[in-house]
Amino acid sequence: MIEVDVRGYSCPIPVVRTKKAIEEHPKESITVLVETATSKENVSRLAQGKGYSVKVEEAKDGFKLVLNPSQK
């Protein structure tokens, strides 16, 4: 599983780094760690637009998003 830790960064950096991970690892699950609700929403929107399912978990320092590619 790929992990993208973008805690401490404001948008658009979380979206840009998540997009890069999706493009480099299109068939793998990706975990994204973000701090803010805005980053959570923006990364979720990007992932869903790329056909990924998104599972959000609250973490002590923000949110953990687990992105899974669609099973086509």
Backbone as CSV, one residue per row, in Angstrom:
resi,resn,N_x,N_y,N_z,CA_x,CA_y,CA_z,C_x,C_y,C_z
1,MET,0.850,-1.191,0.000,0.000,0.000,0.000,0.885,1.240,0.000
2,ILE,0.496,2.210,-0.775,1.214,3.471,-0.886,0.683,4.430,0.176
3,GLU,1.585,5.195,0.804,1.141,6.185,1.792,1.613,7.569,1.369
4,VAL,0.671,8.512,1.408,0.961,9.910,1.099,0.662,10.708,2.369
5,ASP,1.705,11.242,2.989,1.534,12.019,4.219,1.653,13.494,3.868
6,VAL,0.518,14.171,3.822,0.503,15.596,3.478,0.011,16.443,4.656
7,ARG,0.173,15.914,5.859,-0.148,16.706,7.041,0.823,17.879,7.092
8,GLY,0.308,19.036,7.420,1.142,20.224,7.483,1.134,21.035,6.187
9,TYR,0.498,20.501,5.151,0.406,21.208,3.872,-1.019,21.666,3.645
10,SER,-1.158,22.838,3.035,-2.496,23.316,2.680,-2.725,23.066,1.194
11,CYS,-3.982,23.087,0.800,-4.326,22.850,-0.600,-3.704,23.938,-1.458
12,PRO,-3.228,23.574,-2.620,-3.528,22.346,-3.371,-2.516,21.213,-3.200
13,ILE,-1.527,21.345,-2.315,-0.470,20.332,-2.209,-1.021,18.927,-1.928
14,PRO,-1.959,18.733,-0.989,-2.474,17.378,-0.773,-3.092,16.765,-2.031
15,VAL,-3.821,17.570,-2.792,-4.454,17.077,-4.019,-3.389,16.741,-5.064
16,VAL,-2.410,17.609,-5.220,-1.353,17.402,-6.218,-0.570,16.126,-5.910
17,ARG,-0.205,15.937,-4.651,0.587,14.750,-4.292,-0.242,13.471,-4.376
18,THR,-1.523,13.560,-4.050,-2.392,12.394,-4.181,-2.569,12.041,-5.652
19,LYS,-2.769,13.037,-6.488,-2.915,12.811,-7.937,-1.672,12.130,-8.497
20,LYS,-0.502,12.572,-8.068,0.751,11.973,-8.525,0.827,10.504,-8.104
21,ALA,0.452,10.204,-6.864,0.475,8.820,-6.378,-0.500,7.950,-7.172
22,ILE,-1.684,8.483,-7.477,-2.678,7.739,-8.266,-2.123,7.441,-9.662
23,GLU,-1.477,8.434,-10.265,-0.935,8.247,-11.614,0.233,7.259,-11.625
24,GLU,1.060,7.276,-10.578,2.229,6.398,-10.523,1.879,4.979,-10.095
25,HIS,0.782,4.803,-9.360,0.386,3.490,-8.822,-1.106,3.268,-9.058
26,PRO,-1.534,3.182,-10.321,-2.970,3.181,-10.632,-3.761,1.980,-10.120
27,LYS,-3.128,0.885,-9.811,-3.874,-0.308,-9.376,-3.695,-0.615,-7.901
28,GLU,-3.054,0.281,-7.174,-2.773,0.028,-5.763,-3.650,0.878,-4.847
29,SER,-3.861,0.352,-3.652,-4.553,1.136,-2.625,-3.593,2.212,-2.132
30,ILE,-4.147,3.361,-1.804,-3.341,4.492,-1.360,-3.931,5.032,-0.067
31,THR,-3.082,5.229,0.932,-3.499,5.857,2.180,-3.000,7.296,2.156
32,VAL,-3.897,8.227,2.423,-3.533,9.649,2.435,-3.820,10.195,3.830
33,LEU,-2.813,10.831,4.425,-2.966,11.435,5.751,-3.040,12.949,5.578
34,VAL,-4.152,13.539,6.026,-4.367,14.988,5.923,-4.765,15.543,7.289
35,GLU,-4.589,16.850,7.442,-4.930,17.497,8.716,-6.305,18.128,8.731
36,THR,-6.703,18.726,7.620,-7.904,19.560,7.643,-9.085,18.919,6.915
37,ALA,-10.266,19.370,7.284,-11.488,18.893,6.621,-11.499,19.320,5.158
38,THR,-10.948,20.496,4.861,-10.896,20.962,3.475,-10.040,20.027,2.626
39,SER,-8.879,19.663,3.131,-8.011,18.730,2.399,-8.697,17.383,2.245
40,LYS,-9.381,16.936,3.291,-10.105,15.659,3.234,-11.132,15.689,2.112
41,GLU,-11.898,16.757,2.028,-12.933,16.872,1.001,-12.332,16.948,-0.402
42,ASN,-11.279,17.737,-0.555,-10.668,17.909,-1.870,-10.016,16.619,-2.367
43,VAL,-9.305,15.922,-1.492,-8.668,14.653,-1.877,-9.743,13.604,-2.173
44,SER,-10.791,13.563,-1.376,-11.884,12.612,-1.610,-12.531,12.859,-2.971
45,ARG,-12.773,14.124,-3.295,-13.394,14.480,-4.576,-12.504,14.041,-5.748
46,LEU,-11.203,14.291,-5.635,-10.258,13.873,-6.677,-10.299,12.354,-6.852
47,ALA,-10.200,11.628,-5.756,-10.149,10.163,-5.820,-11.429,9.592,-6.424
48,GLN,-12.577,10.100,-5.995,-13.845,9.611,-6.530,-13.962,9.925,-8.017
49,GLY,-13.449,11.072,-8.424,-13.453,11.441,-9.828,-12.574,10.527,-10.671
50,LYS,-11.569,9.929,-10.038,-10.666,9.002,-10.732,-11.149,7.562,-10.610
51,GLY,-12.325,7.355,-9.993,-12.893,6.017,-9.894,-12.480,5.237,-8.653
52,TYR,-11.984,5.917,-7.635,-11.575,5.254,-6.396,-12.694,5.329,-5.365
53,SER,-12.787,4.292,-4.553,-13.660,4.379,-3.382,-12.831,5.022,-2.271
54,VAL,-13.501,5.738,-1.390,-12.798,6.461,-0.328,-13.382,6.078,1.018
55,LYS,-12.516,5.621,1.912,-12.916,5.334,3.293,-12.187,6.336,4.177
56,VAL,-12.946,7.084,4.982,-12.359,8.126,5.825,-12.391,7.676,7.281
57,GLU,-11.246,7.808,7.935,-11.150,7.521,9.367,-10.596,8.761,10.052
58,GLU,-11.137,9.062,11.224,-10.573,10.177,11.983,-9.301,9.697,12.663
59,ALA,-8.297,10.564,12.666,-7.035,10.277,13.332,-6.778,11.370,14.357
60,LYS,-5.837,11.129,15.261,-5.603,12.111,16.324,-5.130,13.462,15.792
61,ASP,-4.530,13.448,14.608,-4.016,14.695,14.055,-4.625,15.015,12.692
62,GLY,-5.856,14.567,12.472,-6.530,14.860,11.213,-7.354,13.684,10.724
63,PHE,-7.117,13.294,9.478,-7.904,12.238,8.856,-7.003,11.285,8.085
64,LYS,-7.424,10.032,8.055,-6.751,9.005,7.252,-7.749,8.595,6.182
65,LEU,-7.366,8.767,4.924,-8.218,8.381,3.802,-7.606,7.157,3.135
66,VAL,-8.406,6.124,2.955,-7.958,4.927,2.264,-8.647,4.898,0.915
67,LEU,-7.855,5.005,-0.135,-8.369,5.048,-1.511,-8.148,3.691,-2.162
68,ASN,-9.210,3.107,-2.672,-9.108,1.820,-3.344,-9.586,1.961,-4.781
69,PRO,-8.787,1.452,-5.738,-9.195,1.555,-7.140,-10.427,0.696,-7.416
70,SER,-11.206,1.115,-8.383,-12.381,0.333,-8.740,-11.954,-0.999,-9.328
71,GLN,-12.766,-2.012,-9.145,-12.458,-3.357,-9.609,-13.041,-3.595,-10.989
72,LYS,-12.470,-2.993,-12.018,-12.994,-3.125,-13.381,-12.373,-4.318,-14.067
